[in-house]
């Protein structure tokens, strides 16, 4: 299947590029290729929505969801997708998050961090969250309509907070922003996919939207870059999925810290460009075919 973005892509030796089996757009990087079915009821996402919810009931819900759903899912992904992790600069691949947590202790994460990654398959969020410390102390801004799909329960388990749509009014957006201010004060971690929309098994890194980098500057939180990369489906793994679906591995880079003494616009741009270049490097991309932002 012809795709100019793929034809011009250059990767380092040994980097696996899955075969193109989908008609990926070549001009608009934010097109939604996954067409969800909005068939679930959900509370109105307006100014009255509980964006910040630290009630005992919600804390219990998040903890049990992490313990009995998210953590077991991480193990299931090891079987279906051969999920494993590696810290940049190390040769060894890990299947336990303990080594990643130990490595992170050398950095100042006292204010939490913002994890960012490419958005490339259905369970990439769980793949990232189970890499380091993935707990009920992570919050993720998400498109509000997605909470009306069959994934509604899971989106809440991973810490999803619906972003109010423009039709909800300015007061709803103020309430949403105030909630993240409060989560930041409590030292919560945030996770964001700067590519916005999911493109399954896509290799080039698409342009980033600015949200994660604006938050990094605003909250003085470091960015922790992740690259979800691939390898061929071989051996026993052929029993757990079609051969067209690759196996998954995650490479983690060192945190990128904001410099809040610099002007906001220039520093936000630097954070975006540096993070985009870092994730390209982690993914084994030597020449990417999209700009860092548009």
VOBA-1610 file (N, C-alpha, C; in pm, whole numbers, padded with zeros to 5 digits, always signed):
BEGIN
Unk+00085-00119+00000Unk+00000+00000+00000Unk+00089+00125+00000Unk+00073+00211-00098Unk+00159+00328-00113Unk+00125+00433-00008Unk+00230+00491+00052Unk+00212+00600+00148Unk+00342+00680+00150Unk+00335+00806+00107Unk+00457+00887+00094Unk+00524+00907+00229Unk+00445+00920+00335Unk+00505+00938+00468Unk+00592+00819+00505Unk+00554+00702+00459Unk+00633+00582+00484Unk+00752+00572+00388Unk+00729+00608+00263Unk+00836+00598+00165Unk+00956+00685+00202Unk+00929+00800+00263Unk+01036+00894+00297Unk+01089+00874+00439Unk+01028+00783+00514Unk+01071+00758+00652Unk+01205+00685+00654Unk+01293+00727+00744Unk+01421+00658+00762Unk+01434+00618+00909Unk+01465+00490+00932Unk+01479+00439+01068Unk+01618+00379+01086Unk+01658+00365+01211Unk+01790+00309+01241Unk+01791+00159+01213Unk+01909+00103+01188Unk+01918-00042+01161Unk+01857-00124+01274Unk+01779-00224+01238Unk+01716-00310+01337Unk+01581-00262+01384Unk+01540-00143+01343Unk+01409-00090+01383Unk+01301-00149+01293Unk+01201-00208+01354Unk+01095-00274+01277Unk+00984-00176+01242Unk+00945-00175+01117Unk+00834-00093+01068Unk+00723-00187+01023Unk+00608-00189+01091Unk+00500-00280+01049Unk+00453-00249+00908Unk+00406-00350+00835Unk+00354-00325+00700Unk+00231-00236+00706Unk+00217-00151+00605Unk+00104-00059+00599Unk-00018-00134+00548Unk-00116-00150+00634Unk-00240-00219+00596Unk-00361-00128+00607Unk-00338-00001+00638Unk-00446+00097+00657Unk-00419+00217+00568Unk-00524+00278+00518Unk-00509+00402+00440Unk-00490+00519+00537Unk-00366+00544+00574Unk-00338+00655+00663Unk-00342+00787+00586Unk-00405+00891+00642Unk-00402+01022+00576Unk-00259+01075+00566Unk-00234+01152+00461Unk-00099+01206+00441Unk-00095+01357+00459Unk-00209+01421+00482Unk-00212+01566+00495Unk-00266+01613+00630Unk-00362+01542+00686Unk-00422+01583+00814Unk-00386+01481+00922Unk-00295+01516+01015Unk-00251+01419+01116Unk-00349+01399+01231Unk-00457+01476+01233Unk-00550+01469+01345Unk-00685+01406+01308Unk-00689+01342+01193Unk-00811+01272+01152Unk-00831+01152+01244Unk-00955+01130+01287Unk-00987+01015+01369Unk-01013+00893+01283Unk-00925+00794+01288Unk-00943+00673+01207Unk-01029+00570+01278Unk-01034+00577+01411Unk-01118+00486+01488Unk-01255+00548+01502Unk-01358+00477+01460Unk-01494+00530+01463Unk-01572+00468+01579Unk-01574+00532+01695Unk-01642+00476+01811Unk-01794+00481+01796Unk-01860+00394+01870Unk-02007+00392+01874Unk-02051+00455+02006Unk-02123+00566+01997Unk-02165+00637+02117Unk-02303+00585+02162Unk-02300+00476+02235Unk-02425+00410+02273Unk-02440+00394+02425Unk-02364+00470+02504Unk-02373+00463+02650Unk-02417+00597+02708Unk-02492+00590+02815Unk-02530+00712+02885Unk-02414+00761+02970Unk-02402+00892+02982Unk-02297+00949+03067Unk-02343+01086+03114Unk-02298+01122+03232Unk-02335+01250+03291Unk-02296+01365+03199Unk-02378+01470+03199Unk-02349+01587+03118Unk-02216+01649+03159Unk-02128+01671+03061Unk-01997+01730+03089Unk-02009+01881+03073Unk-02049+01945+03181Unk-02067+02090+03180Unk-02002+02149+03304Unk-02041+02268+03343Unk-01980+02335+03459Unk-02005+02259+03589Unk-02107+02175+03593Unk-02142+02103+03716Unk-02079+01964+03725Unk-02005+01923+03622Unk-01942+01791+03624Unk-01833+01787+03732Unk-01821+01676+03807Unk-01719+01668+03913Unk-01580+01635+03856Unk-01518+01731+03790Unk-01385+01709+03733Unk-01284+01672+03842Unk-01296+01737+03956Unk-01211+01704+04070Unk-01295+01625+04170Unk-01259+01499+04187Unk-01337+01412+04275Unk-01243+01332+04363Unk-01226+01377+04485Unk-01141+01309+04582Unk-01227+01247+04693Unk-01350+01215+04660Unk-01439+01154+04759Unk-01390+01014+04793Unk-01417+00966+04914Unk-01377+00828+04950Unk-01428+00725+04851Unk-01550+00746+04801Unk-01607+00650+04706Unk-01526+00644+04577Unk-01487+00761+04524Unk-01411+00762+04400Unk-01269+00710+04421Unk-01209+00743+04536Unk-01076+00690+04566Unk-01077+00538+04572Unk-01182+00484+04633Unk-01196+00338+04643Unk-01214+00277+04504Unk-01296+00342+04422Unk-01319+00296+04285Unk-01188+00294+04206Unk-01109+00402+04217Unk-00984+00410+04143Unk-00883+00306+04191Unk-00875+00287+04322Unk-00779+00191+04377Unk-00813+00049+04334Unk-00940+00012+04347Unk-00980-00124+04310Unk-00966-00146+04160Unk-00995-00042+04081Unk-00978-00054+03937Unk-00833-00074+03898Unk-00745-00002+03965Unk-00601-00018+03939Unk-00555-00158+03978Unk-00601-00204+04095Unk-00555-00331+04149Unk-00606-00450+04070Unk-00735-00446+04033Unk-00798-00565+03974Unk-00821-00557+03823Unk-00799-00440+03764Unk-00820-00428+03620Unk-00693-00382+03548Unk-00639-00267+03589Unk-00524-00214+03516Unk-00400-00301+03531Unk-00368-00342+03652Unk-00248-00425+03670Unk-00262-00561+03601Unk-00376-00632+03615Unk-00390-00758+03539Unk-00385-00736+03388Unk-00438-00620+03341Unk-00431-00593+03197Unk-00286-00584+03151Unk-00201-00524+03235Unk-00060-00518+03201Unk-00001-00655+03178Unk-00040-00752+03260Unk+00009-00890+03243Unk-00050-00954+03118Unk-00176-00926+03090Unk-00237-00982+02968Unk-00168-00929+02843Unk-00127-00801+02848Unk-00058-00743+02732Unk+00079-00809+02710Unk+00136-00862+02816Unk+00262-00935+02800Unk+00240-01061+02716Unk+00122-01123+02734Unk+00093-01245+02659Unk+00051-01214+02516Unk-00039-01118+02499Unk-00092-01093+02365Unk+00004-01014+02277Unk+00072-00916+02337Unk+00159-00829+02258Unk+00307-00837+02298Unk+00340-00929+02387Unk+00480-00941+02428Unk+00534-00814+02490Unk+00449-00741+02560Unk+00486-00610+02614Unk+00612-00618+02700Unk+00704-00528+02672Unk+00826-00518+02752Unk+00875-00373+02745Unk+00968-00337+02836Unk+01013-00199+02846Unk+01165-00191+02849Unk+01215-00077+02805Unk+01359-00053+02813Unk+01383+00095+02839Unk+01479+00123+02924Unk+01521+00260+02949Unk+01626+00296+02845Unk+01617+00415+02788Unk+01711+00455+02684Unk+01854+00445+02737Unk+01941+00390+02655Unk+02080+00374+02694Unk+02111+00236+02749Unk+02007+00161+02786Unk+02027+00025+02834Unk+02000-00074+02720Unk+02069-00185+02723Unk+02047-00289+02622Unk+01939-00388+02665Unk+01925-00404+02794Unk+01835-00506+02846Unk+01689-00460+02844Unk+01602-00551+02802Unk+01458-00526+02808Unk+01402-00580+02939Unk+01301-00513+02995Unk+01242-00552+03123Unk+01096-00591+03104Unk+01050-00681+03187Unk+00907-00713+03190Unk+00847-00679+03327Unk+00927-00618+03411Unk+00880-00572+03542Unk+00903-00422+03552Unk+00808-00351+03612Unk+00821-00206+03625Unk+00911-00166+03741Unk+00957-00261+03822Unk+01040-00228+03939Unk+01166-00154+03900Unk+01233-00201+03793Unk+01357-00136+03751Unk+01333+00006+03703Unk+01219+00029+03639Unk+01186+00163+03591Unk+01162+00256+03711Unk+01091+00208+03810Unk+01066+00290+03930Unk+01196+00324+04002Unk+01287+00228+04009Unk+01416+00255+04073Unk+01494+00361+03995Unk+01491+00350+03863Unk+01562+00446+03777Unk+01505+00587+03795Unk+01374+00600+03809Unk+01311+00730+03821Unk+01347+00802+03951Unk+01391+00728+04051Unk+01420+00789+04181Unk+01536+00888+04176Unk+01618+00881+04073Unk+01730+00974+04063Unk+01687+01113+04019Unk+01562+01125+03972Unk+01512+01253+03924Unk+01416+01315+04026Unk+01402+01446+04019Unk+01310+01515+04108Unk+01169+01505+04053Unk+01090+01412+04105Unk+00952+01394+04064Unk+00857+01433+04177Unk+00903+01520+04264Unk+00822+01557+04381Unk+00692+01626+04342Unk+00690+01690+04226Unk+00567+01757+04180Unk+00487+01667+04086Unk+00530+01541+04073Unk+00468+01454+03974Unk+00533+01479+03839Unk+00475+01426+03734Unk+00529+01443+03599Unk+00415+01428+03499Unk+00446+01465+03375Unk+00351+01449+03265Unk+00411+01348+03168Unk+00351+01230+03158Unk+00400+01130+03063Unk+00337+01156+02926Unk+00419+01145+02822Unk+00372+01168+02685Unk+00421+01053+02598Unk+00339+01014+02500Unk+00374+00901+02414Unk+00301+00913+02281Unk+00346+00837+02183Unk+00273+00825+02058Unk+00147+00742+02080Unk+00042+00775+02004Unk-00090+00714+02025Unk-00114+00615+01911Unk-00086+00485+01935Unk-00074+00394+01821Unk-00143+00259+01835Unk-00205+00229+01947Unk-00288+00108+01951Unk-00383+00113+02071Unk-00479+00026+02070Unk-00590+00035+02165Unk-00545+00041+02311Unk-00440-00034+02347Unk-00399-00041+02487Unk-00267+00032+02512Unk-00237+00133+02431Unk-00110+00205+02453Unk-00111+00281+02586Unk-00226+00327+02628Unk-00235+00396+02756Unk-00194+00303+02871Unk-00250+00183+02873Unk-00215+00086+02977Unk-00069+00045+02965Unk-00017+00037+02842Unk+00123-00001+02822Unk+00216+00100+02886Unk+00179+00227+02878Unk+00261+00333+02938Unk+00242+00336+03090Unk+00118+00334+03135Unk+00091+00349+03278Unk+00147+00234+03360Unk+00146+00113+03306Unk+00198-00001+03381Unk+00350-00008+03373Unk+00412+00084+03298Unk+00557+00083+03285Unk+00626+00133+03410Unk+00570+00238+03471Unk+00646+00301+03577Unk+00581+00285+03711Unk+00461+00329+03731Unk+00410+00334+03866Unk+00260+00342+03858Unk+00215+00348+03738Unk+00075+00354+03703Unk-00017+00331+03818Unk-00071+00430+03870Unk-00157+00410+03986Unk-00281+00494+03971Unk-00359+00493+04078Unk-00481+00572+04082Unk-00448+00718+04109Unk-00319+00757+04102Unk-00280+00896+04117Unk-00234+00954+03983Unk-00295+00908+03875Unk-00270+00963+03742Unk-00403+01014+03686Unk-00399+01130+03623Unk-00517+01186+03559Unk-00487+01218+03414Unk-00587+01192+03327Unk-00567+01203+03183Unk-00680+01285+03121Unk-00652+01401+03062Unk-00757+01472+02989Unk-00797+01393+02865Unk-00928+01373+02845Unk-00976+01291+02733Unk-01095+01358+02666Unk-01116+01324+02539Unk-01231+01377+02467Unk-01360+01329+02533Unk-01446+01423+02565Unk-01568+01392+02638Unk-01657+01288+02567Unk-01676+01293+02434Unk-01763+01195+02369Unk-01720+01051+02391Unk-01591+01027+02413Unk-01544+00889+02431Unk-01601+00823+02556Unk-01650+00903+02648Unk-01710+00848+02770Unk-01851+00793+02743Unk-01900+00807+02621Unk-02029+00752+02584Unk-02013+00624+02502Unk-01892+00565+02504Unk-01865+00442+02429Unk-01854+00324+02525Unk-01830+00206+02469Unk-01815+00085+02550Unk-01691+00091+02639Unk-01600+00184+02610Unk-01478+00197+02690Unk-01497+00288+02811Unk-01618+00332+02834Unk-01646+00428+02941Unk-01585+00387+03075Unk-01607+00264+03116Unk-01559+00218+03246Unk-01406+00222+03253Unk-01341+00173+03148Unk-01195+00169+03145Unk-01136+00310+03147Unk-01198+00403+03076Unk-01148+00541+03073Unk-01148+00601+03213Unk-01245+00566+03292Unk-01249+00616+03430Unk-01143+00547+03515Unk-01121+00419+03492Unk-01023+00342+03570Unk-00882+00400+03553Unk-00847+00440+03432Unk-00711+00490+03409Unk-00696+00637+03449Unk-00804+00697+03497Unk-00795+00835+03545Unk-00841+00939+03445Unk-00923+00898+03349Unk-00970+00991+03247Unk-01061+01099+03302Unk-01036+01222+03259Unk-01120+01337+03293Unk-01169+01396+03162Unk-01301+01401+03138Unk-01351+01452+03010Unk-01325+01601+02993Unk-01277+01636+02875Unk-01257+01777+02841Unk-01390+01833+02790Unk-01445+01936+02853Unk-01574+01988+02807Unk-01563+02043+02665Unk-01665+02017+02585Unk-01667+02069+02449Unk-01705+02217+02451Unk-01678+02285+02340Unk-01702+02429+02333Unk-01847+02464+02365Unk-01939+02374+02327Unk-02081+02399+02350Unk-02117+02403+02499Unk-02029+02349+02584Unk-02056+02349+02729Unk-02031+02486+02792Unk-01966+02574+02720Unk-01946+02710+02770Unk-01814+02729+02842Unk-01779+02856+02861Unk-01653+02892+02924Unk-01646+02848+03069Unk-01760+02849+03139Unk-01761+02809+03280Unk-01720+02663+03298Unk-01757+02578+03203Unk-01719+02437+03210Unk-01568+02422+03195Unk-01509+02498+03102Unk-01364+02490+03083Unk-01290+02544+03204Unk-01344+02646+03267Unk-01283+02698+03389Unk-01285+02594+03501Unk-01395+02521+03511Unk-01405+02416+03614Unk-01307+02302+03585Unk-01292+02269+03458Unk-01196+02165+03419Unk-01054+02207+03455Unk-01017+02330+03420Unk-00883+02380+03450Unk-00858+02389+03600Unk-00960+02430+03674Unk-00945+02439+03820Unk-00922+02302+03881Unk-00986+02199+03826Unk-00966+02063+03876Unk-00822+02019+03858Unk-00763+02047+03742Unk-00624+02008+03720Unk-00529+02090+03806Unk-00567+02213+03836Unk-00487+02291+03933Unk-00484+02219+04068Unk-00598+02167+04107Unk-00606+02097+04236Unk-00529+01964+04233Unk-00543+01889+04123Unk-00468+01764+04111Unk-00318+01792+04114Unk-00278+01901+04050Unk-00136+01937+04052Unk-00089+01966+04194Unk-00169+02037+04270Unk-00132+02069+04408Unk-00111+01941+04491Unk-00183+01836+04456Unk-00171+01710+04529Unk-00057+01622+04475Unk+00014+01671+04374Unk+00126+01596+04321Unk+00089+01483+04226Unk-00030+01491+04166Unk-00072+01387+04072Unk+00014+01388+03947Unk+00024+01271+03884Unk+00085+01259+03753Unk-00024+01280+03648Unk+00014+01333+03532Unk-00077+01348+03421Unk-00022+01269+03301Unk-00112+01220+03216Unk-00069+01153+03094Unk-00143+01215+02976Unk-00068+01242+02868Unk-00127+01304+02750Unk-00068+01241+02624Unk-00155+01216+02525Unk-00109+01177+02392Unk-00110+01303+02305Unk+00005+01364+02279Unk+00006+01491+02204Unk-00038+01478+02059Unk-00039+01355+02004Unk-00088+01335+01868Unk-00241+01342+01862Unk-00304+01337+01976Unk-00450+01352+01991Unk-00530+01229+01949Unk-00521+01187+01826Unk-00601+01075+01776Unk-00515+00950+01757Unk-00577+00835+01775Unk-00507+00707+01764Unk-00503+00657+01620Unk-00382+00624+01573Unk-00364+00560+01443Unk-00295+00427+01468Unk-00367+00318+01455Unk-00313+00187+01489Unk-00190+00151+01407Unk-00085+00114+01479Unk+00041+00060+01424Unk+00111+00156+01329Unk+00087+00284+01349Unk+00152+00385+01265Unk+00295+00406+01314Unk+00390+00415+01223Unk+00530+00430+01263Unk+00579+00575+01268Unk+00557+00658+01165Unk+00604+00796+01176Unk+00540+00866+01296Unk+00610+00962+01353Unk+00556+01038+01465Unk+00486+01161+01410Unk+00358+01175+01443Unk+00278+01286+01391Unk+00304+01415+01469Unk+00260+01529+01416Unk+00280+01657+01486Unk+00210+01657+01621Unk+00270+01728+01715Unk+00216+01737+01851Unk+00129+01860+01867Unk+00020+01844+01942Unk-00055+01959+01990Unk+00009+02011+02118Unk-00021+02135+02157Unk+00058+02203+02259Unk+00014+02179+02403Unk-00100+02111+02423Unk-00156+02100+02557Unk-00061+02050+02664Unk+00010+01939+02637Unk+00099+01880+02737Unk+00211+01975+02776Unk+00257+02052+02681Unk+00374+02137+02703Unk+00334+02268+02771Unk+00213+02312+02743Unk+00159+02426+02816Unk+00140+02389+02963Unk+00089+02269+02990Unk+00071+02223+03127Unk+00205+02205+03198Unk+00304+02156+03127Unk+00436+02137+03186Unk+00491+02271+03236Unk+00477+02372+03153Unk+00525+02506+03192Unk+00441+02563+03306Unk+00311+02553+03293Unk+00220+02610+03393Unk+00242+02550+03531Unk+00259+02418+03537Unk+00271+02349+03665Unk+00415+02319+03705Unk+00510+02358+03619Unk+00651+02329+03644Unk+00672+02179+03668Unk+00610+02098+03581Unk+00620+01952+03589Unk+00710+01902+03477Unk+00798+01808+03507Unk+00879+01750+03399Unk+00795+01664+03306Unk+00840+01654+03182Unk+00778+01566+03083Unk+00859+01437+03078Unk+00790+01323+03080Unk+00857+01193+03073Unk+00819+01128+02941Unk+00914+01124+02844Unk+00880+01075+02709Unk+00884+00923+02697Unk+00784+00869+02629Unk+00774+00725+02600Unk+00756+00707+02450Unk+00818+00603+02395Unk+00793+00566+02256Unk+00742+00423+02253Unk+00622+00405+02202Unk+00569+00270+02181Unk+00621+00223+02046Unk+00704+00119+02048Unk+00765+00069+01925Unk+00722-00076+01902Unk+00769-00134+01792Unk+00718-00263+01748Unk+00830-00364+01719Unk+00789-00489+01714Unk+00875-00596+01662Unk+00783-00700+01598Unk+00835-00785+01511Unk+00748-00880+01440Unk+00682-00978+01536Unk+00562-01021+01500Unk+00493-01124+01578Unk+00545-01261+01534Unk+00620-01324+01623Unk+00682-01453+01590Unk+00657-01555+01700Unk+00695-01679+01673Unk+00689-01784+01773Unk+00551-01805+01832Unk+00547-01827+01963Unk+00422-01858+02031Unk+00323-01743+02027Unk+00373-01621+02006Unk+00284-01505+02002Unk+00188-01509+01883Unk+00219-01589+01782Unk+00127-01603+01669Unk-00007-01664+01712Unk-00006-01731+01827Unk-00130-01791+01877Unk-00224-01687+01938Unk-00170-01569+01971Unk-00249-01471+02045Unk-00292-01351+01963Unk-00265-01352+01834Unk-00308-01240+01751Unk-00269-01261+01606Unk-00331-01187+01513Unk-00297-01200+01371Unk-00155-01153+01345Unk-00092-01213+01246Unk+00049-01182+01218Unk+00068-01037+01173Unk-00040-00973+01125Unk-00029-00833+01082Unk-00011-00740+01202Unk-00055-00784+01321Unk-00039-00701+01440Unk+00098-00727+01501Unk+00180-00624+01514Unk+00313-00646+01571Unk+00308-00666+01721Unk+00419-00710+01776Unk+00438-00709+01920Unk+00480-00569+01962Unk+00466-00540+02091Unk+00482-00403+02140Unk+00593-00395+02244Unk+00669-00290+02235Unk+00769-00262+02337Unk+00772-00111+02360Unk+00810-00071+02480Unk+00809+00070+02518Unk+00950+00111+02558Unk+00997+00221+02500Unk+01128+00277+02535Unk+01106+00409+02609Unk+01175+00426+02721Unk+01154+00541+02808Unk+01278+00630+02806Unk+01256+00761+02789Unk+01366+00856+02790Unk+01374+00932+02920Unk+01483+01003+02940Unk+01502+01083+03061Unk+01403+01199+03063Unk+01363+01243+03181Unk+01267+01355+03191Unk+01321+01482+03126Unk+01231+01561+03074Unk+01262+01692+03015Unk+01198+01797+03105Unk+01279+01882+03164Unk+01230+01977+03264Unk+01205+02114+03202Unk+01095+02178+03242Unk+01068+02313+03192Unk+01154+02416+03264Unk+01183+02525+03197Unk+01255+02638+03257Unk+01155+02754+03267Unk+01095+02769+03383Unk+00989+02869+03399Unk+01044+03011+03410Unk+01176+03026+03407Unk+01233+03162+03404Unk+01231+03218+03263Unk+01207+03132+03164Unk+01200+03175+03024Unk+01056+03217+02990Unk+01037+03297+02885Unk+00902+03335+02842Unk+00819+03211+02809Unk+00691+03214+02843Unk+00605+03096+02830Unk+00598+03043+02687Unk+00573+03132+02589Unk+00554+03086+02451Unk+00679+03019+02397Unk+00795+03081+02419Unk+00919+03025+02367Unk+00954+02894+02436Unk+00933+02886+02567Unk+00967+02765+02641Unk+00872+02651+02607Unk+00745+02682+02588Unk+00648+02579+02547Unk+00687+02520+02412Unk+00730+02608+02321Unk+00775+02561+02190Unk+00899+02473+02202Unk+00993+02512+02287Unk+01113+02430+02306Unk+01078+02293+02361Unk+00990+02290+02462Unk+00950+02163+02521Unk+00886+02072+02417Unk+00800+02129+02334Unk+00733+02049+02230Unk+00837+01992+02133Unk+00925+02079+02081Unk+01022+02034+01982Unk+01119+01930+02039Unk+01165+01954+02163Unk+01260+01861+02223Unk+01195+01727+02252Unk+01071+01730+02299Unk+01001+01604+02328Unk+00973+01526+02201Unk+00933+01595+02096Unk+00906+01530+01967Unk+01033+01464+01914Unk+01144+01538+01919Unk+01272+01482+01872Unk+01316+01364+01958Unk+01291+01373+02088Unk+01329+01265+02179Unk+01251+01138+02149Unk+01120+01150+02132Unk+01038+01031+02105Unk+01074+00971+01968Unk+01107+01056+01871Unk+01155+01003+01743Unk+01280+00918+01765Unk+01373+00970+01845Unk+01496+00897+01871Unk+01468+00766+01945Unk+01380+00771+02045Unk+01346+00651+02120Unk+01283+00545+02030Unk+01208+00592+01929Unk+01139+00500+01838Unk+01228+00451+01726Unk+01354+00495+01723Unk+01445+00452+01618Unk+01423+00523+01486Unk+01360+00642+01491Unk+01334+00719+01368Unk+01449+00817+01346Unk+01517+00804+01233Unk+01627+00895+01200Unk+01581+01012+01117Unk+01482+00991+01031Unk+01421+01102+00955Unk+01271+01084+00960Unk+01204+01173+01033Unk+01059+01166+01044Unk+00997+01243+00927Unk+00875+01208+00891Unk+00815+01269+00771Unk+00702+01366+00804Unk+00685+01397+00931Unk+00592+01502+00975Unk+00673+01607+01052Unk+00629+01732+01050Unk+00693+01832+01136Unk+00656+01807+01282Unk+00723+01873+01375Unk+00694+01853+01518Unk+00561+01912+01557Unk+00517+02016+01485Unk+00385+02075+01511Unk+00337+02144+01385Unk+00207+02172+01381Unk+00152+02244+01266Unk+00057+02353+01316
//
